[in-house]
């Protein structure tokens, strides 16, 4: 389905959009697709940055020995639950 018009777009903004598309040598539909892809990439970058900053701010208080004990417990529990199936 092709959209013929965008409602509520300021004429100055529309003219800038057309000029930017022309300066890049693409038609307006292709340029709009480029803009949408870039916005999605930016949103993904922001999401990852938010996640990494959260992880950095909330460091785990588990020590290496705590992690080793949890892995050993998990292994024993899995062996007890299904002794025929041992996974690494």
VMD Tcl script that builds the backbone (N, CA, C; Angstrom):
set m [mol new atoms 264]
animate dup $m
set s [atomselect $m all]
$s set {name element resname resid chain x y z} {
  {N N UNK 1 A 0.847 -1.178 0.000}
  {CA C UNK 1 A 0.000 0.000 0.000}
  {C C UNK 1 A 0.891 1.238 0.000}
  {N N UNK 2 A 0.701 2.085 -0.943}
  {CA C UNK 2 A 1.502 3.299 -1.068}
  {C C UNK 2 A 0.766 4.473 -0.435}
  {N N UNK 3 A 1.486 5.232 0.374}
  {CA C UNK 3 A 0.914 6.424 0.983}
  {C C UNK 3 A 1.140 7.593 0.039}
  {N N UNK 4 A 0.090 8.314 -0.227}
  {CA C UNK 4 A 0.167 9.425 -1.177}
  {C C UNK 4 A 0.495 10.744 -0.503}
  {N N UNK 5 A 0.160 10.870 0.797}
  {CA C UNK 5 A 0.370 12.152 1.463}
  {C C UNK 5 A 0.596 11.924 2.956}
  {N N UNK 6 A 1.292 12.852 3.557}
  {CA C UNK 6 A 1.471 12.874 5.001}
  {C C UNK 6 A 0.764 14.116 5.524}
  {N N UNK 7 A -0.128 13.917 6.466}
  {CA C UNK 7 A -0.901 15.046 6.989}
  {C C UNK 7 A -0.153 15.725 8.124}
  {N N UNK 8 A -0.307 17.032 8.204}
  {CA C UNK 8 A 0.221 17.798 9.313}
  {C C UNK 8 A 1.714 18.077 9.260}
  {N N UNK 9 A 2.343 17.904 8.111}
  {CA C UNK 9 A 3.775 18.174 7.990}
  {C C UNK 9 A 3.959 19.628 7.585}
  {N N UNK 10 A 4.791 20.335 8.335}
  {CA C UNK 10 A 5.090 21.726 8.041}
  {C C UNK 10 A 5.760 21.811 6.665}
  {N N UNK 11 A 5.406 22.822 5.899}
  {CA C UNK 11 A 5.946 22.965 4.543}
  {C C UNK 11 A 7.461 23.118 4.546}
  {N N UNK 12 A 7.995 23.839 5.529}
  {CA C UNK 12 A 9.442 24.011 5.620}
  {C C UNK 12 A 10.148 22.689 5.891}
  {N N UNK 13 A 9.568 21.891 6.775}
  {CA C UNK 13 A 10.140 20.577 7.089}
  {C C UNK 13 A 10.074 19.682 5.856}
  {N N UNK 14 A 8.939 19.728 5.160}
  {CA C UNK 14 A 8.781 18.916 3.958}
  {C C UNK 14 A 9.815 19.297 2.895}
  {N N UNK 15 A 10.045 20.591 2.727}
  {CA C UNK 15 A 11.028 21.045 1.744}
  {C C UNK 15 A 12.446 20.615 2.134}
  {N N UNK 16 A 12.751 20.656 3.444}
  {CA C UNK 16 A 14.069 20.185 3.898}
  {C C UNK 16 A 14.216 18.691 3.635}
  {N N UNK 17 A 13.147 17.931 3.873}
  {CA C UNK 17 A 13.163 16.490 3.634}
  {C C UNK 17 A 13.433 16.198 2.160}
  {N N UNK 18 A 12.740 16.892 1.284}
  {CA C UNK 18 A 12.948 16.698 -0.160}
  {C C UNK 18 A 14.360 17.069 -0.562}
  {N N UNK 19 A 14.868 18.175 -0.014}
  {CA C UNK 19 A 16.222 18.622 -0.348}
  {C C UNK 19 A 17.270 17.618 0.136}
  {N N UNK 20 A 17.085 17.068 1.340}
  {CA C UNK 20 A 18.031 16.077 1.859}
  {C C UNK 20 A 18.016 14.810 1.016}
  {N N UNK 21 A 16.838 14.373 0.603}
  {CA C UNK 21 A 16.745 13.189 -0.245}
  {C C UNK 21 A 17.447 13.440 -1.575}
  {N N UNK 22 A 17.218 14.614 -2.143}
  {CA C UNK 22 A 17.841 14.951 -3.429}
  {C C UNK 22 A 19.358 15.051 -3.290}
  {N N UNK 23 A 19.831 15.604 -2.180}
  {CA C UNK 23 A 21.281 15.752 -2.007}
  {C C UNK 23 A 21.965 14.392 -1.849}
  {N N UNK 24 A 21.234 13.407 -1.374}
  {CA C UNK 24 A 21.789 12.056 -1.241}
  {C C UNK 24 A 21.575 11.225 -2.507}
  {N N UNK 25 A 20.834 11.759 -3.444}
  {CA C UNK 25 A 20.621 11.084 -4.717}
  {C C UNK 25 A 19.645 9.924 -4.650}
  {N N UNK 26 A 18.695 9.976 -3.694}
  {CA C UNK 26 A 17.686 8.923 -3.569}
  {C C UNK 26 A 16.307 9.560 -3.630}
  {N N UNK 27 A 15.301 8.729 -3.957}
  {CA C UNK 27 A 13.958 9.289 -3.948}
  {C C UNK 27 A 13.456 9.381 -2.500}
  {N N UNK 28 A 12.367 10.088 -2.306}
  {CA C UNK 28 A 11.897 10.367 -0.945}
  {C C UNK 28 A 11.467 9.102 -0.208}
  {N N UNK 29 A 10.892 8.139 -0.914}
  {CA C UNK 29 A 10.480 6.897 -0.262}
  {C C UNK 29 A 11.692 6.143 0.276}
  {N N UNK 30 A 12.748 6.072 -0.514}
  {CA C UNK 30 A 13.961 5.393 -0.085}
  {C C UNK 30 A 14.606 6.143 1.085}
  {N N UNK 31 A 14.603 7.455 1.013}
  {CA C UNK 31 A 15.190 8.260 2.086}
  {C C UNK 31 A 14.404 8.087 3.384}
  {N N UNK 32 A 13.087 8.001 3.305}
  {CA C UNK 32 A 12.279 7.770 4.492}
  {C C UNK 32 A 12.624 6.408 5.104}
  {N N UNK 33 A 12.844 5.406 4.271}
  {CA C UNK 33 A 13.266 4.098 4.763}
  {C C UNK 33 A 14.602 4.167 5.478}
  {N N UNK 34 A 15.532 4.958 4.947}
  {CA C UNK 34 A 16.841 5.144 5.581}
  {C C UNK 34 A 16.673 5.788 6.955}
  {N N UNK 35 A 15.823 6.800 7.030}
  {CA C UNK 35 A 15.586 7.494 8.294}
  {C C UNK 35 A 15.008 6.528 9.331}
  {N N UNK 36 A 14.065 5.690 8.927}
  {CA C UNK 36 A 13.445 4.738 9.852}
  {C C UNK 36 A 14.473 3.718 10.333}
  {N N UNK 37 A 15.309 3.201 9.432}
  {CA C UNK 37 A 16.349 2.242 9.824}
  {C C UNK 37 A 17.330 2.856 10.819}
  {N N UNK 38 A 17.729 4.093 10.559}
  {CA C UNK 38 A 18.651 4.775 11.477}
  {C C UNK 38 A 18.015 4.990 12.852}
  {N N UNK 39 A 16.716 5.306 12.869}
  {CA C UNK 39 A 16.018 5.488 14.149}
  {C C UNK 39 A 15.973 4.172 14.917}
  {N N UNK 40 A 15.747 3.047 14.218}
  {CA C UNK 40 A 15.730 1.745 14.879}
  {C C UNK 40 A 17.112 1.406 15.438}
  {N N UNK 41 A 18.168 1.693 14.684}
  {CA C UNK 41 A 19.523 1.436 15.172}
  {C C UNK 41 A 19.808 2.273 16.409}
  {N N UNK 42 A 19.386 3.542 16.385}
  {CA C UNK 42 A 19.601 4.434 17.526}
  {C C UNK 42 A 18.863 3.920 18.748}
  {N N UNK 43 A 17.611 3.456 18.565}
  {CA C UNK 43 A 16.846 2.921 19.686}
  {C C UNK 43 A 17.533 1.686 20.259}
  {N N UNK 44 A 18.073 0.830 19.398}
  {CA C UNK 44 A 18.773 -0.366 19.866}
  {C C UNK 44 A 20.027 0.025 20.640}
  {N N UNK 45 A 20.771 1.012 20.134}
  {CA C UNK 45 A 21.973 1.473 20.844}
  {C C UNK 45 A 21.614 2.029 22.214}
  {N N UNK 46 A 20.546 2.820 22.273}
  {CA C UNK 46 A 20.118 3.388 23.554}
  {C C UNK 46 A 19.718 2.284 24.522}
  {N N UNK 47 A 19.007 1.260 24.019}
  {CA C UNK 47 A 18.590 0.152 24.866}
  {C C UNK 47 A 19.806 -0.567 25.437}
  {N N UNK 48 A 20.793 -0.869 24.566}
  {CA C UNK 48 A 22.000 -1.546 25.037}
  {C C UNK 48 A 22.765 -0.677 26.026}
  {N N UNK 49 A 22.862 0.615 25.754}
  {CA C UNK 49 A 23.557 1.510 26.686}
  {C C UNK 49 A 22.859 1.552 28.038}
  {N N UNK 50 A 21.524 1.590 28.035}
  {CA C UNK 50 A 20.773 1.564 29.286}
  {C C UNK 50 A 21.019 0.258 30.039}
  {N N UNK 51 A 20.995 -0.855 29.321}
  {CA C UNK 51 A 21.219 -2.152 29.945}
  {C C UNK 51 A 22.622 -2.242 30.536}
  {N N UNK 52 A 23.627 -1.830 29.768}
  {CA C UNK 52 A 25.004 -1.906 30.254}
  {C C UNK 52 A 25.244 -0.977 31.438}
  {N N UNK 53 A 24.645 0.199 31.416}
  {CA C UNK 53 A 24.817 1.105 32.556}
  {C C UNK 53 A 24.112 0.549 33.793}
  {N N UNK 54 A 22.974 -0.121 33.616}
  {CA C UNK 54 A 22.295 -0.746 34.746}
  {C C UNK 54 A 23.159 -1.857 35.338}
  {N N UNK 55 A 23.731 -2.687 34.469}
  {CA C UNK 55 A 24.584 -3.784 34.929}
  {C C UNK 55 A 25.803 -3.220 35.648}
  {N N UNK 56 A 26.380 -2.182 35.109}
  {CA C UNK 56 A 27.558 -1.562 35.731}
  {C C UNK 56 A 27.208 -0.997 37.109}
  {N N UNK 57 A 26.029 -0.419 37.239}
  {CA C UNK 57 A 25.628 0.181 38.505}
  {C C UNK 57 A 25.218 -0.863 39.542}
  {N N UNK 58 A 24.839 -2.048 39.088}
  {CA C UNK 58 A 24.358 -3.093 40.004}
  {C C UNK 58 A 25.240 -4.332 39.887}
  {N N UNK 59 A 26.468 -4.179 40.284}
  {CA C UNK 59 A 27.416 -5.296 40.237}
  {C C UNK 59 A 26.928 -6.423 41.147}
  {N N UNK 60 A 27.201 -7.646 40.739}
  {CA C UNK 60 A 26.832 -8.812 41.526}
  {C C UNK 60 A 27.714 -8.896 42.766}
  {N N UNK 61 A 27.102 -9.279 43.871}
  {CA C UNK 61 A 27.868 -9.438 45.098}
  {C C UNK 61 A 28.317 -10.883 45.289}
  {N N UNK 62 A 28.051 -11.738 44.306}
  {CA C UNK 62 A 28.471 -13.128 44.391}
  {C C UNK 62 A 29.969 -13.245 44.155}
  {N N UNK 63 A 30.598 -14.062 44.973}
  {CA C UNK 63 A 32.021 -14.322 44.778}
  {C C UNK 63 A 32.173 -15.521 43.845}
  {N N UNK 64 A 33.389 -15.771 43.411}
  {CA C UNK 64 A 33.641 -16.928 42.552}
  {C C UNK 64 A 33.299 -18.227 43.264}
  {N N UNK 65 A 33.551 -18.290 44.558}
  {CA C UNK 65 A 33.232 -19.514 45.295}
  {C C UNK 65 A 31.719 -19.703 45.402}
  {N N UNK 66 A 30.963 -18.606 45.521}
  {CA C UNK 66 A 29.497 -18.705 45.528}
  {C C UNK 66 A 28.998 -19.286 44.218}
  {N N UNK 67 A 29.544 -18.799 43.119}
  {CA C UNK 67 A 29.138 -19.278 41.798}
  {C C UNK 67 A 29.492 -20.756 41.647}
  {N N UNK 68 A 30.681 -21.154 42.098}
  {CA C UNK 68 A 31.092 -22.554 42.003}
  {C C UNK 68 A 30.166 -23.442 42.830}
  {N N UNK 69 A 29.788 -22.980 44.027}
  {CA C UNK 69 A 28.871 -23.769 44.866}
  {C C UNK 69 A 27.500 -23.887 44.215}
  {N N UNK 70 A 27.017 -22.821 43.592}
  {CA C UNK 70 A 25.720 -22.877 42.921}
  {C C UNK 70 A 25.758 -23.836 41.735}
  {N N UNK 71 A 26.840 -23.816 40.966}
  {CA C UNK 71 A 26.964 -24.735 39.835}
  {C C UNK 71 A 27.015 -26.175 40.310}
  {N N UNK 72 A 27.746 -26.431 41.397}
  {CA C UNK 72 A 27.824 -27.791 41.934}
  {C C UNK 72 A 26.460 -28.250 42.432}
  {N N UNK 73 A 25.733 -27.371 43.101}
  {CA C UNK 73 A 24.394 -27.712 43.572}
  {C C UNK 73 A 23.478 -28.027 42.396}
  {N N UNK 74 A 23.548 -27.206 41.371}
  {CA C UNK 74 A 22.709 -27.424 40.186}
  {C C UNK 74 A 23.020 -28.770 39.558}
  {N N UNK 75 A 24.301 -29.104 39.471}
  {CA C UNK 75 A 24.704 -30.372 38.876}
  {C C UNK 75 A 24.167 -31.545 39.705}
  {N N UNK 76 A 24.313 -31.461 41.044}
  {CA C UNK 76 A 23.802 -32.535 41.905}
  {C C UNK 76 A 22.286 -32.644 41.794}
  {N N UNK 77 A 21.622 -31.511 41.741}
  {CA C UNK 77 A 20.167 -31.504 41.649}
  {C C UNK 77 A 19.703 -32.135 40.342}
  {N N UNK 78 A 20.348 -31.800 39.256}
  {CA C UNK 78 A 19.974 -32.350 37.955}
  {C C UNK 78 A 20.242 -33.839 37.895}
  {N N UNK 79 A 21.337 -34.286 38.506}
  {CA C UNK 79 A 21.650 -35.713 38.517}
  {C C UNK 79 A 20.607 -36.472 39.335}
  {N N UNK 80 A 20.151 -35.894 40.423}
  {CA C UNK 80 A 19.154 -36.551 41.259}
  {C C UNK 80 A 17.803 -36.595 40.553}
  {N N UNK 81 A 17.498 -35.547 39.823}
  {CA C UNK 81 A 16.219 -35.460 39.131}
  {C C UNK 81 A 16.139 -36.451 37.997}
  {N N UNK 82 A 17.233 -36.598 37.226}
  {CA C UNK 82 A 17.237 -37.501 36.097}
  {C C UNK 82 A 18.644 -38.115 35.998}
  {N N UNK 83 A 18.886 -39.205 36.705}
  {CA C UNK 83 A 20.247 -39.758 36.756}
  {C C UNK 83 A 20.736 -40.301 35.412}
  {N N UNK 84 A 19.829 -40.622 34.501}
  {CA C UNK 84 A 20.255 -41.149 33.200}
  {C C UNK 84 A 20.781 -40.065 32.276}
  {N N UNK 85 A 20.417 -38.835 32.566}
  {CA C UNK 85 A 20.794 -37.732 31.679}
  {C C UNK 85 A 21.695 -36.768 32.442}
  {N N UNK 86 A 22.969 -36.758 32.118}
  {CA C UNK 86 A 23.934 -35.868 32.758}
  {C C UNK 86 A 24.424 -34.884 31.712}
  {N N UNK 87 A 24.186 -33.633 31.964}
  {CA C UNK 87 A 24.615 -32.583 31.034}
  {C C UNK 87 A 25.756 -31.805 31.654}
  {N N UNK 88 A 26.619 -31.243 30.830}
  {CA C UNK 88 A 27.734 -30.447 31.380}
  {C C UNK 88 A 27.261 -29.163 32.016}
}
mol reanalyze $m
mol bondsrecalc $m
mol representation Tube
mol addrep $m
